[in-house]
């Protein structure tokens, strides 16, 4: 009997030790492997924008140029989860909000290009569009300069995923940052793919503690992507999608983070990293809640979301995300 108990104890210790080893190994891998995905993806985006520049320089048809633009946007949306969190100021040169397209000099590269390319590119606008595309490629190339920076932490990557879900809701689903192209659902799917790529780095670690949570998250991501791919912008129920997928995914990320004992930052926040979702009570810091959250809409691409008793305009959430990104950047610079 003693021999049996000893053998069982040894086996359990080996299993426990292996689990701890795998957890540590996966932790290091997650922080490094995210760059093995991100850096080639930035290179892919750069190639797509170069093709857009070539299409404009060689005076291709409006349809060809628009296709090149859409491919560039999808490539950007795929890396948005990482780029927005770790390069917020560079991203402002690449992708602004829908409101920026009405403010003349404040137009950002993608938004300025979209205004020129839709509903069709006019010959007189080709040179202006080419100049904007060259500005875009310069900003995109800056995104690849991450090798000299510290590796992202688990806490940062989980926060980046959570914020990207908010961005999918506010920007992509509504077409807020690309109102003319009609590609909002495809862009939402591309952004969700980026979240999935980062999440995949943590699946094995979370599975040790809660395999059911991993399966549920995978099922949600798959179902959400299918719904976006099959949906039509004019009839898509954004609020139902947020309630059924975005909010549940946000909760799952919170549970996964806590299962891995990844601490929450004690720094000041605008969007609380510990909140289950942006509509949860006190998810938005009280100092940043204002009447703008429920102000009259500027158009169909600035919908009013009314979920869990909370009401926010897409434009207001976009502003919160910008402020949150700037605050994160300042906090990182002081560490």
PAVEXGU-20100 format. One record per atom (N, C-alpha, C): residue in one letter; x, y, z negated. Coordinates in steps of 0.001 Angstrom, whole numbers, plus 500000, padded with zeros to 6 digits. Layout:
PAVEXGU-20100
AXYZ;...
***
This chain:
PAVEXGU-20100
X500828498790500000;X500000500000500000;X500865501265500000;X501924501275499140;X502807502427499103;X503458502677500454;X503823501582501107;X504456501706502426;X503494502336503426;X502221501901503364;X501202502438504269;X500985503927504018;X500877504283502722;X500678505696502382;X501866506531502847;X503073505996502643;X504281506711503065;X504288506900504576;X503921505829505289;X503917505905506752;X502907506943507248;X501720506935506633;X500685507904507028;X501149509323506737;X501787509504505575;X502282510832505200;X503312511332506196;X504229510448506582;X505266510815507550;X504648511210508881;X503667510421509309;X502994510708510587;X502315512069510540;X501617512343509426;X500928513629509294;X501917514788509276;X503049514591508617;X504064515639508593;X504639515892509975;X504832514807510724;X505346514949512092;X504352515717512961;X503061515342512825;X502019516018513608;X501949517498513237;X501999517764511920;X501942519142511445;X503146519934511945;X504336519319511842;X505543519992512291;X505520520274513782;X505019519306514544;X504939519477515988;X503976520602516347;X502839520646515635;X501847521688515889;X502432523071515618;X503163523174514505;X503797524453514178;X504826524825515238;X505623523820515662;X506628524072516692;X505983524534517989;X504914523836518381;X504219524201519615;X503620525587519519;X503090525924518338;X502507527245518153;X503562528330518307;X504733528117517681;X505813529092517780;X506324529192519215;X506500528025519847;X506996528019521228;X506021528734522151;X504724528465521974;X503711529089522818;X503646530585522582;X503873530996521313;X503866532424521003;X504938533154521794;X506139532626521767;X507226533246522513;X506923533217524005;X506385532080524474;X506083531937525893;X505034532943526336;X504008533173525506;X502941534095525879;X503484535495526105;X504365535937525208;X504895537286525315;X505812537450526532;X506491536369526925;X507368536429528098;X506614536115529386;X505733535101529324;X505067534644530535;X504107535665531107;X503608536574530274;X502709537588530814;X503436538440531849;X504743538626531658;X505513539397532629;X505786538601533900;X505879537277533782;X506079536460534984;X504839536477535863;X503695536828535284;X502483537040536085;X502388538489536542;X502662539419535639;X502432540842535915;X503377541387536984;X504647541113536865;X505610541709537795;X505377541286539248;X505156539991539548;X504823539629540928;X503495540221541391;X502563540401540453;X501263540980540810;X501395542450541174;X502296543160540493;X502571544548540870;X503208544593542256;X504107543652542523;X504734543577543852;X503683543316544931;X502712542468544613;X501627542191545560;X500809543452545823;X500517544209544762;X499788545470544917;X500578546428545797;X501876546507545575;X502718547395546372;X502661547025547855;X502674545735548146;X502585545276549540;X501241545675550156;X500167545534549378;X498838545886549874;X498749547376550202;X499323548207549328;X499268549651549577;X500159550021550758;X501289549349550916;X502144549588552082;X501389549266553375;X500594548199553349;X499781547855554527;X498748548936554810;X498214549517553735;X497273550625553903;X497983551815554548;X499190552103554089;X499975553196554678;X500239552941556165;X500585551698556475;X500858551344557882;X499607551501558737;X498468551064558197;X497208551187558941;X496882552644559236;X497169553518558292;X496921554947558500;X497943555543559464;X499206555145559306;X500269555703560154;X500104555307561613;X499544554123561843;X499369553629563221;X497962553883563750;X497189554680563018;X495863555113563455;X494934553936563772;X494918552983562852;X494000551852562996;X492550552330562817;X491632551458563176;X490215551823563088;X489807552058561638;X488696552757561469;X488198553043560126;X487929551754559366;X487409550724560041;X487102549447559387;X488371548764558884;X489438548816559664;X490703548195559264;X491292548927558062;X491241550255558091;X491771551044556981;X490963550792555708;X489631550741555837;X488790550485554671;X489066549103554079;X489292548113554932;X489616546777554452;X490926546783553673;X491927547505554195;X493216547606553510;X493050548317552162;X492185549317552145;X491909550033550891;X491263549094549869;X490268548339550287;X489566547425549376;X490514546354548822;X491391545829549671;X492357544829549211;X493313545429548186;X493686546679548401;X494565547354547443;X493862547550546109;X492604547947546162;X491828548149544931;X491687546847544149;X491412545756544840;X491258544466544153;X492579544028543521;X493683544270544223;X494996543923543674;X495291544761542434;X494870546020542451;X495061546859541260;X494188546376540107;X492924546097540388;X492007545672539330;X492506544402538649;X493192543555539400;X493698542305538839;X494753542537537766;X495508543635537862;X496545543923536861;X496129545026535897;X494925545516536041;X494465546647535229;X494561546362533739;X494291545115533336;X494316544738531927;X495661545064531284;X496743544871532022;X498088545133531494;X498512546571531765;X498283547045532974;X498761548371533370;X498126549478532549;X496831549384532309;X496137550439531564;X496647550546530135;X496978549416529535;X497404549426528136;X498850549878527993;X499726549396528863;X501150549627528688;X501699550777529533;X500931551253530510;X501379552390531336;X500223553361531564;X499615553869530491;X498392554680530646;X498607555962531437;X499761556596531304;X499982557853532014;X500235557611533500;X500952556550533825;X501162556203535230;X499840555838535899;X499007555111535174;X497717554694535723;X496845555896536076;X496985556991535330;X496193558177535645;X496551558765537006;X497735558435537518;X498119558857538862;X497594557899539922;X497094556752539476;X496633555711540394;X495122555637540450;X494500555641539287;X493066555369539224;X492389556253538183;X491533557149538628;X490775558000537722;X489336557556537647;X488504558399537072;X487084558072536963;X486288558721538072;X485041558321538189;X484175558869539229;X484043560374539152;X484018560916537941;X483886562357537786;X485060563108538376;X486234562477538421;X487414563148538959;X487261563485540431;X486404562732541135;X486246562958542569;X485487564238542856;X484982564941541845;X484247566186542062;X485042567391541597;X486305567186541223;X487058568277540610;X488275568701541432;X488164568552542741;X489214569066543599;X490588568533543297;X491445569349542731;X492832568982542493;X493006567852541490;X491954567528540737;X492059566468539736;X491837565079540321;X491571565015541616;X491355563708542220;X492613562868542100;X492437561597541705;X493567560678541621;X493654559885542920;X494737559146543100;X495063558549544391;X493935557707544981;X493476556684544242;X492427555832544790;X491145556615545042;X490790557516544129;X489559558274544275;X489655559274545441;X490812559909545584;X491005560823546703;X490953560073548030;X491569558897548063;X491532558082549278;X490108557643549620;X489394557195548609;X488031556722548859;X487172557827549457;X487322559042548924;X486548560170549448;X486851560414550926;X488106560195551324;X488509560425552705;X488111559281553636;X488050558070553104;X487832556892553947;X486358556521554127;X485494557003553238;X484077556621553285;X483196557845553480;X482092557688554235;X481599556452554862;X482419555991556061;X483229556902556622;X484163556488557679;X485299557502557728;X486458557042558173;X487636557903558250;X487555558762559505;X487646560064559293;X487657560991560422;X489094561256560849;X489287561442562145;X490636561652562671;X491332562818561976;X490576563847561660;X491167565030561029;X491659564755559611;X491177563661558997;X491546563329557612;X492647562286557511;X493097561769558651;X494075560681558626;X495378561090557948;X495879562267558263;X497136562729557674;X496997562905556165;X495886563483555728;X495661563666554289;X495579562318553582;X494911561359554228;X494786560025553641;X496158559354553540;X496984559545554557;X498327558940554533;X499159559528553394;X499062560828553200;X499804561479552108;X499361560919550759;X498061560731550586;X497549560171549326;X498026558727549147;X498057557973550230;X498509556575550144;X499988556503549762;X500808557441550273;X502233557471549901;X502391557856548425;X501566558749547942;X501593559084546513;X501226557862545679;X500265557124546191;X499827555923545480;X500945554900545386;X501675554681546468;X502743553679546448;X503853554097545497;X504124555391545381;X505138555871544438;X504729555564543006;X503464555810542688;X502974555533541334;X502953554035541054;X502548553248542024;X502493551791541849;X503885551240541573;X504870551723542296;X506235551243542081;X506721551535540657;X506206552579540048;X506581552897538671;X506063551853537689;X504985551161538055;X504417550148537164;X505354548963536961;X506256548747537909;X507148547587537826;X508306547798536857;X508432548999536324;X509565549307535449;X509251548913534007;X509100547616533796;X508763547118532456;X509893546294531843;X510904545965532636;X511977545096532155;X512742545721530993;X512860547053530995;X513646547726529953;X512840547973528681;X511563547682528718;X510710547936527566;X510650546698526673;X510317546868525382;X510166545714524495;X509069544790525003;X509194543498524723;X508147542561525122;X506832542920524432;X505727542772525116;X504438543047524475;X504194542055523350;X503524542505522315;X503225541632521186;X501884540946521391;X501641539907520615;X500342539223520666;X499212540204520367;X499413541044519360;X498371542003518974;X498055542946520136;X499080543407520829;X498865544304521958;X498115543613523098;X498486542369523375;X497845541650524479;X496379541348524178;X496072541009522942;X494670540786522593;X493880542093522664;X494495543174522221;X493816544465522305;X493628544873523760;X494623544581524608;X494518544901526029;X493362544139526676;X493216542861526328;X492099542080526876;X490758542644526428;X490664542988525148;X489413543519524617;X489045544832525305;X490026545709525476;X489761546994526119;X489408546820527593;X489993545817528239;X489669545592529646;X488217545149529812;X487688544394528852;X486271544033528907;X485400545292528852;X485807546259528034;X485086547532527978;X485207548255529313;X486389548187529913;X486625548848531195;X485806548194532311;X485706546882532294;X484867546189533270;X483436546691533164;X482967546828531934;X481604547278531692;X481383548708532173;X482294549616531809;X482081551036532068;X482441551449533493;X483545550920534016;X484028551360535316;X483600550442536453;X483984549177536354;X483815548277537499;X482356547940537791;X481594547550536773;X480206547147537014;X479376548265537631;X479612549488537192;X478827550620537664;X479389551239538931;X480635550890539282;X481283551549540402;X481705552960540031;X481868553225538747;X482169554571538263;X483473555104538831;X484486554245538973;X485775554713539494;X485954554404540978;X484927553897541640;X484963553657543090;X483530553675543614;X482893554851543601;X481458554917543899;X481070554744545361;X482023554896546288;X481658554914547706;X481811553568548410;X482724552738547949;X483069551528548705;X482049550405548555;X481262550413547476;X480280549346547266;X480888548028546850;X482122548062546326;X482844546839545964;X482866546596544455;X481937547234543716;X482055547211542255;X482006545818541647;X481189544928542170;X481109543591541579;X482372542776541884;X482899542920543076;X484153542241543406;X485292542781542545;X485281544084542304;X486326544673541467;X486187544219540019;X484957544075539548;X484735543565538195;X485258542136538082;X485022541336539119;X485511539954539122;X487036539918539115;X487677540812539875;X489142540860539908;X489697541275538552;X489049542242537907;X489489542677536584;X489326541558535565;X488234540813535680;X488000539691534775;X489024538584535017;X489453538421536251;X490519537454536554;X491809537828535824;X492091539131535744;X493274539573535023;X493195539224533548;X492011539423532953;X491805539046531556;X492009537542531388;X491500536776532336;X491630535317532276;X493086534887532316;X493897535555533147;X495311535189533239;X496020535408531909;X495697536488531219;X496317536734529913;X495770535747528878;X494463535516528895;X493843534582527956;X494426533181528089;X494719532775529319;X495256531426529552;X496565531188528805;X497285532246528501;X498543532122527763;X498309531718526309;X497081531879525832;X496773531599524423;X495871530384524226;X495366529838525298;X494415528722525172;X494950527578524314;X496175527148524589;X496727525996523868;X496877526277522383;X497298527480522042;X497458527820520627;X496115527853519910;X495129528452520548;X493805528549519913;X493162527167519810;X493429526304520801;X492836524963520810;X493239524159519577;X494419524405519041;X494868523700517834;X493904523943516681;X493373525168516615;X492517525553515495;X491029525424515805;X490658525679517070;X489232525694517400;X489024525329518866;X489045524029519186;X488880523613520586;X487534524005521175;X486490524053520337;X485161524427520835;X485157525879521311;X485871526735520608;X485943528146520987;X486640528315522331;X487687527528522556;X488404527585523832;X487500527160524981;X486757526093524783;X485854525616525832;X484760526638526115;X484197527203525055;X483134528198525219;X483652529411525978;X484858529848525649;X485448531006526336;X485685530702527808;X486213529512528089;X486447529121529485;X485134529067530262;X484093528518529632;X482784528443530285;X482220529837530560;X482375530744529598;X481888532114529775;X482611532810530919;X483928532664530969;X484712533307532024;X484325532779533395;X484149531477533496;X483764530873534776;X482378531335535210;X481426531302534269;X480056531694534590;X479972533176534940;X480723534012534212;X480717535447534486;X481275535731535878;X482354535055536221;X482955535252537544;X481991534832538641;X481313533714538444;X480340533244539434;X479203534236539600;X478699534758538485;X477612535736538544;X478040536979539325;X479251537428539121;X479743538606539830;X479929538327541318;X480474537166541642;X480716536825543042;X479418536673543825;X478387536206543167;X477112535940543848;X476139537118543783;X476446538117542956;X475523539229542752;X475564540252543872;X474504541058543941;X474419542165544881;X474357543462544085;X475165544462544439;X475230545693543642;X473877546353543424;X473034546347544440;X471767547071544335;X470761546410543405;X470931545113543129;X469964544413542272;X470605543802541027;X471883544082540805;X472599543452539689;X472150544048538361;X471833543176537405;X471394543612536073;X472626543781535185;X473131545005535121;X474362545269534382;X474200545027532885;X473086545485532333;X472903545349530886;X472791543888530477;X472123543081531286;X472015541653530977;X473385540998531044;X474190541393532027;X475533540820532162;X476391541176530953;X476281542406530491;X477044542826529313;X476628542026528092;X475329541881527902;X474824541158526730;X475184539677526775;X475085539074527958;X475277537631528081;X476746537223528173;X477581538101528721;X478969537702528969;X480002538605528282;X479971539896528578;X481011540788528074;X481059540796526546;X479900540969525914;X479892541025524449;X480280539696523818;X479853538580524393;X480221537269523856;X481723537003524035;X482254537419525174;X483694537258525385;X484485538108524394;X483998539300524120;X484669540163523152;X484691539522521767;X483576538932521368;X483513538229520083;X484495537054520076;X484552536311521173;X485450535156521245;X486919535566521141;X487268536691521745;X488638537177521622;X488955537544520169;X487994538158519504;X488184538504518091;X488388537239517254;X487546536225517480;X487660534975516722;X488978534267517027;X489401534316518271;X490662533674518657;X491848534373518008;X491811535677518034;X492896536451517409;X492992536135515922;X491859536061515273;X491862535790513839;X492241534344513545;X491908533431514445;X492319532036514266;X493837531911514319;X494466532760515116;X495924532747515245;X496607533649514217;X495799534261513342;X496327535143512277;X497157536290512853;X496691536841513963;X497349537997514563;X496791539244513894;X497620540012513196;X497110541143512409;X496600542286513275;X495735543104512689;X495251544318513340;X496157545475512955;X496375546361513916;X497239547508513676;X496571548466512705;X497346549031511795;X496817549975510815;X496832551411511327;X497278551597512581;X497334552943513144;X495923553497513382;X495861554812513629;X494596555451513974;X494038554807515240;X492732554770515363;X492106554172516531;X490932555017516991;X490543554830518237;X489300555402518759;X488292554287518954;X488754553203519580;X487940552000519709;X488542550946518780;X487849550617517724;X488372549756516669;X488749548378517206;X490027547975517111;X490442546656517617;X489805545494516865;X489272545743515672;X488637544674514899;X487143544570515155;X486578545490515942;X485139545452516224;X484823544297517165;X483665543701516984;X483294542573517841;X483061543013519283;X482533544238519480;X482374544807520815;X482132546302520666;X482128547003521787;X482043548457521736;X480703548946521209;X479681548077521223;X478366548467520728;X478158548104519264;X479161547512518646;X479042547157517231;X479082548423516373;X478508548307515171;X478490549452514259;X479929549898513939;X480173551207514051;X481474551813513752;X482591551340514676;X482243550778515836;X483284550383516787;X484019551607517322;X483299552720517482;X483897553974517928;X484141554844516705;X485355555359516589;X485697556208515455;X484723557384515385;X484176557682514205;X483162558743514069;X483578560092514650;X484866560413514606;X485325561700515123;X485139561828516634;X484978560686517316;X484909560709518773;X483495560462519304;X482536560351518418;X481148560188518841;X480547561569519040;X479976561806520202;X479399563121520473;X478144562969521323;X477494564100521566;X476270564096522370;X476528563661523799;X477795563742524257;X478122563338525620;X477802561866525861;X477767561094524776;X477526559659524915;X476192559376525571;X475206560261525366;X473867560013525871;X473381561156526762;X474273561961527273;X473892563110528088;X473300562661529413;X472657563595530097;X472028563265531375;X473053562719532354;X472650561713533100;X473576561070534033;X473908561978535196;X475157561888535647;X475586562652536816;X475242561926538109;X474757560689538042;X474422559934539239;X474232558470538924;X473955557689539966;X473662556267539774;X474861555476539288;X476062556028539442;X477268555327539004;X477685555710537582;X476788556414536888;X477035556765535490;X475832556323534653;X475608555000534583;X474402554500533917;X474448554679532403;X473271554690531805;X473146554721530351;X472983553290529864;X473950552810529079;X473869551478528505;X473189551570527144;X472186550741526931;X471421550741525685;X471422549322525143;X472377549026524257;X472572547662523761;X472789547705522250;X472122546819521548;X472255546724520082;X471969548051519386;X471038548829519960;X470687550101519346;X471660551232519624;X472739550952520368;X473725551969520723;X473534552379522175;X473708553675522458;X473561554178523814;X474818554944524229;X475403554526525355;X476583555220525870;X476500555328527388;X476893556483527900;X477071556651529336;X478402556023529763;X478458555564531007;X479705555017531537;X480810556070531494;X480472557328531833;X481469558396531842;X482024558646530445;X481180558512529431;X481624558731528056;X482582557625527620;X482246556376527951;X483132555262527603;X484463555415528330;X484410555872529567;X485642556109530319;X486524557132529604;X485923558202529120;X486673559216528385;X487293558632527113;X486527557807526396;X487053557157525197;X488250556277525528;X488159555551526628;X489257554674527036;X490510555484527358;X490334556615528034;X491476557475528336;X492141557974527052;X491315558449526118;X491843558969524860;X492509557861524053;X491901556686524079;X492468555554523356;X493826555162523926;X493929555166525261;X495193554842525911;X496280555843525563;X495924557132525541;X496898558164525189;X497343558007523738;X496406557686522858;X496733557505521448;X497650556292521257;X497374555215521982;X498236554038521917;X499655554361522364;X499752555133523432;X501067555475523974;X501876556303522960;X501206557247522304;X501881558076521309;X502325557220520128;X501432556310519680;X501770555435518556;X502965554553518886;X503011554027520109;X504125553168520516;X505431553968520554;X505339555221520942;X506532556036521042;X507136556403519708;X506352556266518631;X506847556621517302;X507336555424516526;X507223554209517091;X507622553012516373;X509099552713516587;
***
